[in-house]
Amino acid sequence: MAEKKTVLVRIKRQLAPDQKPYWEEFELTWRPFMNVIILLRDIAERPVTREGKVTTPVAFDANCLEEVCGACAMRINGKARQACSALVDQLEQPIRLEPLTKFPVVRDLFVDRSRMFENLKRMKAWVPIDGTYHLGEGPRIAPEVQQRAYPLSRCITCGNCLEVCPQVNERSDFVGAAIINQVRLFNLHPTGAMHKRERLDAVMGPGGVHDCANAQNCVKACPKGIPLVESISEVNRDAIRQAIFGWLFG
């Protein structure tokens, strides 16, 4: 009888935000087409370490399981990526799972990414409406604008771009590439463009586009292939232009 194939997983755990992290190792039965989410679910069904110690299920965040929601972002073998698209057969063992380091840990692999949503508010990355009543048809979007906007709209707010950015740290308020990309997206939208000036004023402030040091790690880490460096460059250009015109003409 053939010996069962197994998967070794090392997980950095932390029971609460104010407690010290520690590592636990698990050995799981291999199955075809396993991804990291399946590994974590297997541990939840039988939370026993490799040494035979009964432990608690590992806390993690996930929802869509098809790289759309962004919730399952974590560090897998040292790389920020989505757990749902990380296939076990393509990973070196022992597979090392850690929480993202640029966000507060809630428990185990589950982090609090609210800073991203707060920064979207800071940069006014939305289209305001006057009420909940029917507003009728909005302005038509030209096909060439649609083609420029679609890649930008694919952001899933996973936080990978912040995780790999050296400018995002405890000494900086930099909002990160994802938020600046959303500024560009809403400035392209015909209705959003009505508030372009306010958005550019916000993005010129503390933690805005001028805090980017052009490391370009973000574009490599983005799971959706968004042209983040291009977005930062375009928003920076628009912000400088607005600042110069404001200085010259008040």
C-alpha positions in Angstrom: 0.0 0.0 0.0 1.4 3.4 -1.0 2.3 5.8 1.7 -0.1 8.7 2.1 1.3 12.0 0.9 1.2 14.8 3.4 1.6 18.6 3.5 3.6 20.4 6.2 2.4 23.9 7.2 3.9 26.3 9.7 1.6 29.1 10.9 2.4 32.2 12.8 -0.3 32.5 15.4 -1.4 35.3 17.8 -4.5 34.8 20.1 -5.2 38.5 20.6 -3.7 41.9 19.5 -2.0 42.4 22.8 -0.5 38.9 23.0 2.9 37.6 21.7 2.9 35.6 18.4 4.1 32.0 18.3 4.4 29.3 15.7 2.6 26.0 15.3 3.2 23.3 12.7 0.6 21.0 11.2 0.9 17.9 9.0 -2.1 17.4 6.7 -3.2 14.7 4.2 -2.5 15.9 0.7 -5.3 16.0 -1.9 -5.3 17.1 -5.5 -5.9 20.7 -6.3 -5.5 21.9 -2.7 -5.1 25.6 -2.0 -4.1 27.3 1.2 -7.8 27.9 2.1 -8.4 24.2 2.0 -5.4 23.6 4.3 -6.8 26.1 6.8 -10.3 24.5 6.6 -8.7 21.1 7.2 -7.0 22.4 10.3 -10.3 23.9 11.5 -12.0 20.4 11.2 -9.2 18.8 13.2 -7.1 21.3 15.1 -4.2 19.1 16.1 -0.5 20.1 15.7 2.1 17.9 14.2 3.2 17.0 17.7 -0.3 15.7 18.5 -1.3 18.7 20.7 -4.9 19.8 20.5 -5.1 23.5 19.6 -7.6 26.0 18.4 -8.7 26.5 14.8 -6.6 29.1 12.9 -8.5 32.4 12.5 -8.3 33.8 8.9 -10.4 35.9 6.6 -12.0 34.7 3.4 -15.1 35.0 1.4 -15.3 34.6 -2.4 -12.6 31.9 -2.8 -12.0 33.1 -6.4 -9.6 36.1 -6.0 -12.4 38.7 -6.2 -13.0 39.9 -2.6 -9.4 40.4 -1.5 -10.1 39.2 2.1 -7.8 36.2 2.2 -4.5 38.2 1.7 -1.7 36.9 3.8 2.1 36.2 3.6 2.6 32.8 2.1 6.3 31.7 2.1 7.2 35.3 2.7 5.2 36.7 -0.2 2.0 38.7 0.1 -0.7 37.0 -2.0 -4.2 35.6 -1.9 -4.7 32.2 -0.1 -7.5 31.1 -2.5 -5.2 31.2 -5.5 -2.1 29.8 -3.8 -2.0 26.1 -4.9 -0.2 23.7 -2.5 1.5 21.8 -5.3 3.2 25.0 -6.4 4.5 26.0 -2.9 7.8 24.9 -1.3 7.3 23.0 2.0 6.9 23.5 4.8 4.4 26.1 3.7 4.9 29.2 5.9 1.7 31.3 6.6 1.9 34.7 8.4 -0.4 37.7 8.7 0.2 40.8 6.7 2.6 43.0 8.6 1.3 46.5 7.6 -2.1 46.0 9.4 -3.0 45.3 13.0 -3.4 41.6 13.8 -6.8 40.8 15.2 -6.1 37.0 15.6 -3.7 34.6 13.8 -3.9 35.4 10.1 -6.8 37.7 10.4 -5.9 41.4 10.2 -7.8 44.7 10.5 -7.6 46.4 7.1 -9.9 49.4 8.0 -7.0 51.8 7.4 -7.5 51.2 3.7 -11.2 52.2 3.9 -10.5 55.2 6.1 -7.9 56.3 3.5 -10.4 56.0 0.7 -12.5 58.5 2.7 -9.5 60.8 3.3 -8.8 60.9 -0.5 -12.5 61.3 -1.3 -12.4 58.2 -3.5 -16.1 58.0 -4.2 -18.9 59.6 -6.3 -21.2 61.6 -4.0 -25.0 61.5 -4.6 -27.6 63.9 -3.3 -30.0 61.2 -1.9 -31.4 57.7 -2.2 -34.0 58.7 -4.8 -33.7 57.8 -8.5 -31.2 60.1 -10.2 -32.0 59.0 -13.7 -29.4 58.2 -16.3 -25.9 59.4 -15.7 -23.6 60.8 -18.4 -22.4 58.4 -21.0 -18.9 57.1 -20.7 -16.9 57.2 -23.9 -15.5 53.8 -25.0 -11.9 55.0 -24.8 -12.5 56.2 -21.2 -14.1 52.8 -20.4 -11.0 51.0 -21.7 -8.7 53.2 -19.5 -11.0 52.8 -16.4 -11.7 49.1 -16.5 -8.2 47.9 -15.4 -8.3 50.4 -12.5 -11.7 49.2 -11.4 -10.4 45.7 -10.7 -8.9 46.6 -7.3 -10.1 44.2 -4.6 -8.7 46.1 -1.6 -6.5 43.2 -0.6 -3.7 45.3 0.8 -0.9 43.5 -0.9 0.4 46.7 -2.5 0.6 48.3 1.0 2.3 45.2 2.4 5.2 45.4 -0.1 5.6 49.2 0.0 8.6 50.5 2.0 6.8 53.9 2.4 4.0 52.3 4.3 5.3 52.0 7.8 4.8 53.1 11.4 6.5 56.5 10.7 4.5 57.3 7.6 0.9 58.2 6.8 1.3 57.2 3.1 -2.1 55.9 1.9 -0.6 53.5 -0.6 -1.0 52.7 -4.3 -4.5 51.2 -4.1 -6.0 54.4 -2.8 -4.2 56.6 -5.3 -5.4 54.3 -8.1 -9.0 54.8 -6.9 -8.4 58.6 -7.1 -7.4 58.2 -10.7 -10.5 55.9 -11.4 -13.0 58.4 -10.0 -11.3 61.3 -11.7 -11.9 59.5 -15.0 -15.6 59.0 -14.3 -17.8 61.7 -15.8 -19.7 62.2 -12.5 -16.6 61.7 -10.4 -14.7 64.3 -12.4 -17.0 67.0 -11.0 -15.1 66.6 -7.7 -11.7 66.1 -9.3 -10.3 69.3 -7.7 -11.3 68.3 -4.2 -9.8 64.8 -4.7 -6.5 66.2 -6.0 -6.3 68.7 -3.1 -6.7 65.7 -0.7 -4.1 63.6 -2.5 -1.6 66.5 -2.3 -1.9 66.5 1.5 -0.1 64.4 4.2 0.2 60.8 3.2 -0.7 61.5 -0.4 0.9 60.9 -3.7 4.1 62.9 -3.0 5.0 60.4 -0.3 5.5 57.7 -2.9 9.3 56.9 -3.4 8.8 55.0 -6.7 9.9 51.6 -5.4 7.3 50.0 -7.8 6.9 46.9 -5.6 3.2 47.5 -5.7 2.6 46.7 -9.3 4.5 43.3 -8.9 2.4 42.3 -5.9 -1.0 43.3 -7.3 -3.0 40.1 -8.0 -5.2 41.9 -10.6 -2.4 43.3 -12.7 -3.5 46.9 -12.2 -1.1 49.5 -13.6 -0.5 51.1 -10.2 2.8 52.9 -11.1 1.0 54.5 -14.1 -1.9 55.6 -11.8 0.5 57.1 -9.3 2.4 58.9 -12.1 -0.8 60.3 -13.6 -2.3 61.5 -10.3 1.0 63.1 -9.4 1.1 64.9 -12.7 -2.5 66.1 -12.3 -1.8 67.2 -8.7 1.3 69.2 -9.7 -0.6 70.9 -12.6 -3.4 71.9 -10.3 -1.0 73.2 -7.7 0.8 75.3 -10.3 -2.4 76.7 -11.8 -3.7 77.5 -8.4 -0.5 79.4 -7.5 -0.5 81.3 -10.8 -4.2 82.1 -11.0 -5.5 81.7 -7.5 
